[in-house]
């Protein structure tokens, strides 16, 4: 049995940010996230004794024809294709090309879109043999082993598949409870170089995941609803630090981005991680995503001492009304305190805000812009919410007739897809442009950024960030409306 795990091509202008991306989109620059979950699938298959290959069609800038030729040259028994909502039409075209080029191969899809629409996709697309729903590692492994041995696929939990003309849907697979039992991602096959998110400042960065699942229920958040659930499942502090040592020692990594939904949900675990990093002398900088209500002075101090130098906070709005609608469950005061503590401790911050959730008005937009200026993060992103299938927001927009799109690819756009009586789509897009201009063109922000330059690395990061902001504003202005 030979399995090929893939991030397939995403044709068209720009680069398709799909793998390990909660909001799949097209980019003009080649800042692509490390495909960490595909790395886990490869490692789990290898551990089970399966022969595995890997192709990243986006990183390698392949066309669908290039990709199918590469697949044909390896002649796998099973091809695993990662999918997303905005790329799904290309993903299905890729599946057809693979089936046409390799006789006898099976094609399985993974990802949130395939999970949500599993029955429809299997019914309408003969080139797709199976869909591994939700958290995919163990389902892919059992599918591969069952195909190899000729066992009945009905025993594979989490699998939907075609049997003749009939679509079969197996029971849901329980989520992996012991994440320490997973091998480390297969960086020897899924190369670690070349992948570089815009937030990185290190010369040799990589990504890690220390936990899965989020107990919160924000209406726009995709992964807890479709892939990793709402129960917080964490690797032990020792297991996480073991992997940090591994990537530093074996791959020369000097910066790690933790792509957890919220690494800081368990304070004691974070404090133990920090203690072990200092005890073992692991010299590496690291970045985390967090909520403002899961950090305090004690944990931030420990994180800073252990190498954390950048925290990305999902604030989402400066309007209490909108935070309630979003089910964000945070207060503005906790936000103020978190950013104040980070600033005093010397931890860089990024704040994320979302515009366009139904209920948004010009007044709530103004509250958000003013709050963003008040907390004064080192970097701030203003995004337009995308109602991805599988989220509560998508269901609400479908029920109310608020969702406006022509094809799935529109879900990769930078423009609003939601039209309500409160704000038109054009007004939401104009709000984002206004927010970027009023935040980044402040003399105080420009001066603070310039004064923060302490090294050539800081200068490169500042230049890259400034160029990114100007490119974003220019792009939004060209495409608004």
Secondary structure, 3 states (H helix, E strand, C coil): CEEEEEECCCCCCCEEECCCCCCCEEECCCCCCCCHHHHHHHHHHHHCCCEEEEEECCCCCCCHHHHHHHHHHHCCCEEEEECCCCCHHHHHHHHHHHHHHCCCCEEEEECHHHHHCHHHHHHHCCCCCEEECCCCHHHHHHHHHHHHHCCCHHHCCCEEEEECCEEEECCCCCCCCCHHHCCCCCCCCCCCCCCCCCCCCCCCEEEECCEECCCCCCCCCCHHHHCCCCCCEECCHHHHHHHHHHHHHHHCCCEEEECCCCHHHCHHHHHHHHHHHHHHCCCCEEEEEECHHHCCHHHHHHHHHCCEEEEEEEEECCCHHHHHHHCCCCCHHHHHHHHHHHHHHCCEEEEEEEECCCCCCHHHHHHHHHHHHHHCCCEEEEEECCCCCCCHHHHHHHHHCCECCCCHHHHHCCCCCECCCCCCHHHHHHHHHHHHHHHHCCHHHHHHHHHCCCCHHHHHHHHHHHHHHHHHHHHHHHHCC
